[in-house]
Amino acid sequence: MKRRAALLVVDVQMDFCPGGALPVPKGDMVVPVLNRYIEMFWKRGSPIFASRDWHPLNSQHFRASGGKWPVHCVQGSLGAHFHSELILPLGTVVISKGMSIWDNGYSALQGVTENGTPLAMLLRRMELDKLYVGGLATDYCVKDSVLDALREGFGVTLLIDAIRGVDLEPGDSELAVAEMVAAGAELTDLKSIGGSIEVQAASPV
């Protein structure tokens, strides 16, 4: 049976790119690749979602409040903006996450739209059942988003050429990809995706 699919771009924000507060090594390298996927999905009439960290300044996610990370992607800050060269078309649904002081906000599936609709609920409402996922970072927000989507019963294909990892420990990204595959994710890239994208235009929200 043909699946209704969407593209999920995870956290391609200024603070996660070189020069940002929490840069993923070569994180900006995903931007031109993702732009090609975005164009591909847009031309096929498939919905596009873009998640973002959207933390309060006093988030317990931050070291100053006992968390793991430096301050990053604070609501409304320049660092929380999507990368300036990421081309998100009109109609892209922005998913915000990590908005409460106690929420790490790793998974896009735990995020909500501007009107507060959880992503998983929206996907079902739009009769979508498959996600193609790329973005930052492989070993944190991409991994958690993929694993949550699989747990929610969605099919997931990881865009292996459109992800980069933090790699706090060497090999973290490779382990993350292996974990996603073991959980049921498929892998693809621009060279192999071709006409295989299982995309049908979804019902409007």
C-alpha positions as CSV (number, residue, x, y, z in Angstrom):
1,M,0.0,0.0,0.0
2,K,1.3,3.4,-0.9
3,R,2.2,5.5,2.1
4,R,1.5,9.2,2.6
5,A,4.9,10.7,3.4
6,A,6.3,13.9,4.6
7,L,9.8,15.5,5.0
8,L,11.0,16.4,8.6
9,V,13.9,18.8,8.8
10,V,15.3,18.6,12.3
11,D,16.8,21.6,14.1
12,V,18.9,23.2,11.3
13,Q,19.3,26.4,13.4
14,M,22.1,28.9,13.6
15,D,23.3,27.8,17.1
16,F,23.9,24.3,15.8
17,C,26.0,25.5,12.9
18,P,29.6,26.7,12.8
19,G,29.8,30.0,14.7
20,G,26.8,29.2,16.9
21,A,26.5,28.6,20.6
22,L,26.5,24.8,20.2
23,P,27.9,24.0,16.8
24,V,27.7,20.6,15.3
25,P,31.0,19.9,13.4
26,K,30.2,20.7,9.7
27,G,26.6,21.1,10.6
28,D,26.1,23.7,7.9
29,M,27.0,21.0,5.3
30,V,23.5,19.5,5.6
31,V,21.9,22.7,4.3
32,P,22.5,22.4,0.5
33,V,21.6,18.7,0.6
34,L,18.4,19.4,2.6
35,N,17.5,22.1,0.1
36,R,17.5,19.5,-2.6
37,Y,15.3,17.2,-0.6
38,I,13.0,20.1,0.2
39,E,12.6,21.0,-3.5
40,M,12.0,17.4,-4.3
41,F,9.3,16.9,-1.7
42,W,7.7,20.3,-2.4
43,K,7.4,19.5,-6.2
44,R,5.7,16.3,-5.3
45,G,3.1,18.0,-3.1
46,S,4.3,16.4,0.1
47,P,4.1,18.3,3.4
48,I,7.3,19.7,4.9
49,F,7.9,20.0,8.6
50,A,10.8,21.9,10.3
51,S,11.5,21.4,14.0
52,R,13.4,23.8,16.1
53,D,14.7,24.0,19.7
54,W,12.8,26.8,21.3
55,H,14.1,27.0,24.9
56,P,13.4,29.5,27.6
57,L,16.5,31.2,29.0
58,N,16.1,29.5,32.4
59,S,15.8,26.0,30.9
60,Q,17.1,23.1,33.0
61,H,18.6,21.8,29.8
62,F,21.4,24.4,30.2
63,R,24.5,24.0,32.4
64,A,23.7,27.1,34.4
65,S,20.6,25.3,35.6
66,G,22.3,21.9,36.1
67,G,21.9,20.6,32.6
68,K,24.3,19.3,30.0
69,W,24.5,22.0,27.4
70,P,25.6,25.7,27.0
71,V,22.8,28.2,26.4
72,H,21.5,27.8,22.9
73,C,18.4,28.3,20.7
74,V,16.7,30.7,23.2
75,Q,13.2,31.7,22.1
76,G,13.4,34.6,19.8
77,S,17.2,34.8,19.7
78,L,19.3,35.0,16.5
79,G,20.8,31.6,17.3
80,A,17.3,30.0,17.3
81,H,16.6,31.1,13.7
82,F,16.8,28.5,11.0
83,H,20.0,28.6,9.0
84,S,19.9,31.6,6.7
85,E,20.5,29.5,3.6
86,L,17.9,26.8,4.4
87,I,15.1,27.3,1.9
88,L,11.8,26.5,3.6
89,P,8.9,27.0,1.3
90,L,5.7,28.8,2.1
91,G,3.5,26.3,4.0
92,T,6.3,24.6,5.9
93,V,4.9,23.6,9.3
94,V,7.3,24.7,12.1
95,I,7.4,22.4,15.1
96,S,8.7,24.0,18.4
97,K,10.1,21.8,21.2
98,G,11.9,22.2,24.5
99,M,9.7,25.1,25.4
100,S,9.3,24.4,29.1
101,I,12.1,24.8,31.7
102,W,12.2,21.1,32.4
103,D,12.0,19.8,28.8
104,N,15.2,18.8,26.9
105,G,13.3,18.9,23.7
106,Y,15.3,16.3,21.8
107,S,12.4,14.7,19.9
108,A,10.4,16.6,17.2
109,L,7.6,14.1,18.0
110,Q,7.3,15.8,21.4
111,G,7.0,19.2,19.8
112,V,4.0,21.3,18.8
113,T,2.8,23.6,16.1
114,E,2.2,27.3,16.6
115,N,-1.4,26.5,17.8
116,G,-0.2,23.8,20.1
117,T,-1.0,20.7,18.1
118,P,1.5,17.8,18.8
119,L,3.3,16.7,15.8
120,A,2.2,13.0,16.0
121,M,-1.4,14.1,16.3
122,L,-1.0,16.4,13.2
123,L,0.6,13.7,11.2
124,R,-2.4,11.4,11.8
125,R,-4.8,14.2,11.2
126,M,-3.2,14.8,7.8
127,E,-3.3,11.0,7.1
128,L,0.5,10.8,6.9
129,D,2.2,7.6,7.9
130,K,5.8,7.9,6.8
131,L,8.6,10.4,7.5
132,Y,11.8,11.2,5.7
133,V,14.2,12.7,8.3
134,G,17.3,14.8,8.0
135,G,19.0,17.5,10.1
136,L,20.9,18.0,13.3
137,A,22.2,16.3,15.3
138,T,22.4,12.7,14.4
139,D,23.2,11.4,17.9
140,Y,20.6,13.5,19.7
141,C,17.6,15.3,18.1
142,V,17.6,13.3,14.9
143,K,17.9,10.0,16.7
144,D,15.2,10.8,19.3
145,S,12.9,12.0,16.6
146,V,13.3,8.9,14.5
147,L,12.9,6.5,17.5
148,D,9.8,8.3,18.7
149,A,8.3,8.3,15.2
150,L,8.9,4.6,15.0
151,R,7.4,4.0,18.4
152,E,4.3,6.0,17.3
153,G,4.0,3.6,14.3
154,F,5.2,5.8,11.5
155,G,7.6,4.5,8.9
156,V,10.9,6.3,8.8
157,T,13.6,6.7,6.2
158,L,16.8,8.5,7.4
159,L,18.4,10.8,4.9
160,I,21.9,9.6,5.6
161,D,23.6,12.3,3.5
162,A,21.7,15.1,5.3
163,I,22.7,14.5,8.9
164,R,25.7,15.4,11.1
165,G,26.4,14.5,14.7
166,V,27.9,16.1,17.8
167,D,30.0,13.0,18.6
168,L,30.8,14.0,22.2
169,E,32.3,10.5,22.3
170,P,33.9,9.2,19.1
171,G,31.5,7.0,17.2
172,D,28.4,8.3,18.8
173,S,26.8,9.1,15.4
174,E,27.6,5.7,14.0
175,L,26.0,4.1,17.0
176,A,23.0,6.4,16.7
177,V,22.5,5.4,13.1
178,A,22.8,1.7,14.0
179,E,20.2,2.1,16.8
180,M,17.8,3.8,14.4
181,V,18.2,1.0,11.8
182,A,17.8,-1.7,14.5
183,A,14.5,0.0,15.5
184,G,13.2,-0.2,12.0
185,A,14.4,2.9,10.1
186,E,15.5,2.7,6.5
187,L,18.4,4.6,4.9
188,T,18.6,6.5,1.7
189,D,20.5,9.3,0.0
190,L,20.2,11.6,-3.0
191,K,21.9,9.2,-5.3
192,S,19.5,6.3,-4.5
193,I,16.2,8.0,-3.6
194,G,15.2,8.7,-7.3
195,G,11.6,7.9,-7.9
196,S,11.3,5.7,-4.8
197,I,9.8,8.4,-2.6
198,E,6.5,7.2,-1.4
199,V,4.7,10.5,-1.5
200,Q,1.1,11.4,-2.0
201,A,-0.4,14.8,-1.3
202,A,-2.0,14.7,2.1
203,S,-5.3,16.2,3.2
204,P,-5.0,19.8,4.3
205,V,-4.9,20.5,8.0
